Structure formats: C-alpha cells, structure tokens
Amino acid sequence: MKKNSYHKGNVRADLIQAAEAILNEEGLAALSVRRVAREVGVVPSAVYNHFESREELLAAVAADGYQYMERLVDRLERGSGDPSQRLRRLAREYLQFAAANPNLYRLMFSSDVVAYRLHPELEQAADTSFGRLTQWWYGPGNYDSTRSAVKYPNALSVWSIMHGAALQMIEGLIQVDPRHKGAVDGLADAVIGTLIRGLMPTLSEKA
C-alpha cells in the first residue's frame, strides 16, 4: 500500500483512506490505529488528534461509504432516461459498490462493530443517504429522519431489495461471482426488475 505524503490539512482524510484500503484488502482484523498511522506516515498519537478511538475511525470509514451511496442517488437524479431506467442503473451501481468493497459494506451495516447511534457523523451520513433516496420519490423537504423508514415505503422497498441482494452476493449465499461485472449487473436487473413491475404505476407518475 502506497503511503500518502503527510502535510497539514489532509491527515484526517488520509487516515480514513488508509483505513478503508486496509479494510478492503486485508479485513477488519488487520485494521489497527498503529497500522493506519504507519501507512499514512504519522505517529500513532497523531491518529488520536482526529479520532478518539479505533471505533470512531471505523465509524468515519463507514460514513464515507454512506456518502458514496448518497452520490449514487445524486447521479440517479441527474441521469437521463425514464425513472425505471435510472432505478436500474442505481441498482447496478449499488451492487457493484458492494461487490468491489465487501468488507466496507459489511462494516457499514454491522451493529457489532460500530455503535451506530453513538457516532453523529455516521448517523448523519446514513440518514442523509436514505434521505436522498426518499426525496427522489417524495420530493425535497419531505424526509424526516426522526420518522420510521416505514413511513417511506417506496424508498424502503428499493433499499431493502438492493441491500438483501448485496449481502447474499458478498456472503456467497447465491451463485453470483462478485468479481464479474456482468454477473453482478444480472443480479441487479433481476431483483430490481421485479420491484419495478410492482412500482410501475408510481414510476409512471414521475415520468
């Protein structure tokens, strides 16, 4: 792993990037504060200038994953094509992200590793990610993070089916090779296509 150059102003971002690379390449057990510091080229105590604990660093890494997902929805909104085509693209990109980053994806949704609600950065990133999806359905200003996700059934259904497919794929519970883009896209098309047929009346209203 190539070490980043150390200069004031980018250390926090470099630490997150290094931690994410270790997580994806070697797994959670290899990710320690000392190891991350070594990869960035700082002393371990410098890590604690930005993160109080290893868990807080992990929360920041997970938050970075949610921010990536938020950008997926941004591209969905800006993309061309009818709503069903954009939704299919979202499903493909979502599953491609999980396939390329299985350890990060597991971390993002692991209550055993990250005490979710204890970390405001992670909570905000997760809520914003889901909020962007709800706004695509219900319009800006209609998402309230204090309400149950059940109050946003369309967004919840889209996320649930993509999340379920992603977990089954990366855990090897279905015969889909996550290394093959065509296989991952085929899984995305299969699961989201079934959902789209059920949502077609709602999607037609958005056209």
C-alpha positions as CSV (number, residue, x, y, z in Angstrom):
1,M,0.0,0.0,0.0
2,K,1.5,3.3,-1.0
3,K,1.8,5.8,1.8
4,N,0.4,9.3,1.4
5,S,2.6,12.3,1.9
6,Y,2.0,13.9,5.3
7,H,1.1,17.6,5.3
8,K,-1.1,19.6,7.5
9,G,-4.8,19.8,6.4
10,N,-5.3,16.3,4.8
11,V,-4.3,14.0,7.7
12,R,-7.9,13.0,8.6
13,A,-8.8,12.2,5.1
14,D,-5.6,10.3,4.6
15,L,-6.3,8.2,7.7
16,I,-9.8,7.4,6.5
17,Q,-8.4,6.4,3.1
18,A,-5.7,4.3,4.5
19,A,-8.1,2.5,6.9
20,E,-10.5,1.9,4.1
21,A,-7.7,0.4,2.0
22,I,-6.6,-1.9,4.8
23,L,-10.1,-3.0,5.5
24,N,-10.8,-3.8,1.8
25,E,-7.5,-5.6,1.2
26,E,-6.9,-7.4,4.5
27,G,-10.1,-7.3,6.5
28,L,-11.2,-5.8,9.8
29,A,-8.8,-7.7,12.0
30,A,-5.8,-6.1,10.3
31,L,-7.1,-2.6,10.9
32,S,-5.4,-1.0,13.9
33,V,-4.6,2.5,14.8
34,R,-0.9,1.7,14.7
35,R,-1.2,0.1,11.2
36,V,-3.2,3.1,9.8
37,A,-0.7,5.5,11.3
38,R,2.2,3.6,9.7
39,E,0.5,3.6,6.2
40,V,-0.1,7.4,6.4
41,G,3.4,8.1,7.8
42,V,2.4,9.6,11.1
43,V,3.0,8.5,14.7
44,P,0.0,6.6,16.3
45,S,-0.6,9.5,18.7
46,A,-1.4,11.7,15.7
47,V,-4.4,9.5,14.8
48,Y,-5.9,10.4,18.2
49,N,-5.8,14.1,17.2
50,H,-8.6,13.2,14.8
51,F,-10.3,10.1,16.2
52,E,-10.7,9.3,19.9
53,S,-10.7,5.6,19.3
54,R,-10.4,2.9,16.7
55,E,-14.2,2.6,16.8
56,E,-14.5,6.3,15.9
57,L,-12.1,5.8,13.0
58,L,-14.3,2.8,11.9
59,A,-17.4,5.0,12.1
60,A,-15.7,7.6,9.9
61,V,-14.8,4.9,7.3
62,A,-18.4,3.6,7.4
63,A,-19.7,7.2,7.0
64,D,-17.5,7.6,3.9
65,G,-19.3,4.5,2.4
66,Y,-22.7,6.1,3.0
67,Q,-21.5,9.3,1.4
68,Y,-20.6,7.4,-1.7
69,M,-24.1,5.9,-1.8
70,E,-25.5,9.4,-1.5
71,R,-23.6,10.4,-4.6
72,L,-25.1,7.4,-6.4
73,V,-28.6,8.8,-5.8
74,D,-27.3,12.2,-7.0
75,R,-26.3,10.7,-10.3
76,L,-29.6,8.9,-10.4
77,E,-31.4,12.3,-10.2
78,R,-29.2,13.9,-12.8
79,G,-29.2,10.9,-15.2
80,S,-31.1,10.6,-18.4
81,G,-33.8,8.1,-19.2
82,D,-37.1,7.3,-17.7
83,P,-37.4,6.7,-13.9
84,S,-37.3,2.9,-14.3
85,Q,-34.1,3.0,-16.3
86,R,-32.4,5.3,-13.7
87,L,-33.5,2.9,-10.9
88,R,-32.0,0.0,-12.8
89,R,-28.7,2.0,-13.0
90,L,-28.8,2.7,-9.3
91,A,-29.3,-1.0,-8.5
92,R,-26.3,-1.9,-10.7
93,E,-24.0,0.7,-9.2
94,Y,-25.1,-0.2,-5.7
95,L,-24.3,-3.9,-6.1
96,Q,-21.1,-3.1,-7.9
97,F,-20.1,-1.0,-4.9
98,A,-20.8,-3.9,-2.6
99,A,-19.0,-6.3,-4.8
100,A,-15.9,-4.2,-5.0
101,N,-15.9,-3.3,-1.3
102,P,-17.3,-6.3,0.6
103,N,-15.6,-5.6,3.9
104,L,-16.5,-1.9,3.8
105,Y,-20.1,-2.8,3.0
106,R,-20.2,-5.3,6.0
107,L,-18.8,-2.6,8.3
108,M,-21.4,-0.1,7.2
109,F,-24.2,-2.3,8.4
110,S,-22.6,-4.1,11.3
111,S,-24.1,-3.2,14.7
112,D,-21.5,-5.4,16.3
113,V,-18.6,-3.4,15.1
114,V,-19.9,0.2,15.1
115,A,-22.2,1.5,17.8
116,Y,-24.3,3.3,15.2
117,R,-26.2,5.9,17.1
118,L,-23.2,6.8,19.3
119,H,-21.4,8.4,16.3
120,P,-23.1,11.6,15.0
121,E,-21.0,11.6,11.8
122,L,-22.1,8.0,10.9
123,E,-25.7,8.7,11.9
124,Q,-25.9,11.8,9.7
125,A,-24.3,10.1,6.8
126,A,-26.6,7.1,6.9
127,D,-29.7,9.3,7.4
128,T,-28.6,11.6,4.5
129,S,-28.0,8.6,2.2
130,F,-31.5,7.2,2.9
131,G,-33.0,10.7,2.9
132,R,-31.7,11.3,-0.7
133,L,-33.5,8.2,-1.8
134,T,-36.7,9.2,-0.2
135,Q,-36.5,12.7,-1.7
136,W,-36.3,11.1,-5.2
137,W,-39.7,9.6,-4.5
138,Y,-41.4,12.2,-2.4
139,G,-39.7,15.5,-3.3
140,P,-37.3,17.8,-1.4
141,G,-38.1,18.6,2.1
142,N,-40.4,15.6,2.7
143,Y,-37.9,13.5,4.6
144,D,-37.8,13.5,8.4
145,S,-35.0,11.4,9.9
146,T,-36.9,11.1,13.2
147,R,-39.7,9.2,11.5
148,S,-39.6,5.4,10.9
149,A,-38.4,4.3,7.5
150,V,-41.7,2.5,7.2
151,K,-43.3,5.9,6.5
152,Y,-41.4,5.9,3.2
153,P,-42.4,2.6,1.7
154,N,-41.1,3.1,-1.8
155,A,-37.6,4.2,-0.8
156,L,-37.5,1.5,1.9
157,S,-38.5,-1.2,-0.6
158,V,-35.8,-0.1,-3.1
159,W,-33.1,-0.1,-0.4
160,S,-34.3,-3.3,1.2
161,I,-34.2,-5.4,-2.0
162,M,-30.8,-3.9,-3.0
163,H,-29.3,-4.5,0.4
164,G,-30.6,-8.0,0.7
165,A,-29.2,-8.9,-2.8
166,A,-25.8,-7.3,-1.9
167,L,-25.5,-9.2,1.4
168,Q,-26.4,-12.5,-0.3
169,M,-23.9,-11.9,-3.0
170,I,-20.9,-11.0,-0.9
171,E,-21.6,-13.7,1.7
172,G,-21.8,-16.3,-1.1
173,L,-25.4,-17.3,-0.4
174,I,-26.3,-17.1,-4.1
175,Q,-24.4,-18.3,-7.1
176,V,-23.2,-14.9,-8.3
177,D,-19.5,-14.2,-8.8
178,P,-18.9,-10.6,-7.4
179,R,-15.7,-10.4,-9.5
180,H,-17.6,-10.5,-12.7
181,K,-19.4,-7.2,-13.6
182,G,-21.9,-8.9,-15.9
183,A,-22.9,-11.3,-13.2
184,V,-23.4,-8.5,-10.7
185,D,-25.4,-6.5,-13.2
186,G,-27.5,-9.5,-13.9
187,L,-28.4,-9.9,-10.2
188,A,-29.2,-6.2,-10.0
189,D,-31.5,-6.4,-13.1
190,A,-33.3,-9.5,-11.7
191,V,-34.1,-8.1,-8.3
192,I,-34.9,-4.5,-9.2
193,G,-36.9,-5.6,-12.3
194,T,-39.3,-7.5,-10.1
195,L,-39.7,-4.5,-7.9
196,I,-40.1,-2.1,-10.8
197,R,-43.0,-4.1,-12.2
198,G,-44.8,-3.7,-8.8
199,L,-43.9,0.1,-8.7
200,M,-44.8,0.8,-12.3
201,P,-47.9,2.9,-11.5
202,T,-45.8,5.1,-9.2
203,L,-42.9,5.4,-11.6
204,S,-45.3,6.4,-14.4
205,E,-46.4,9.4,-12.3
206,K,-42.8,10.5,-12.0
207,A,-42.1,10.4,-15.8
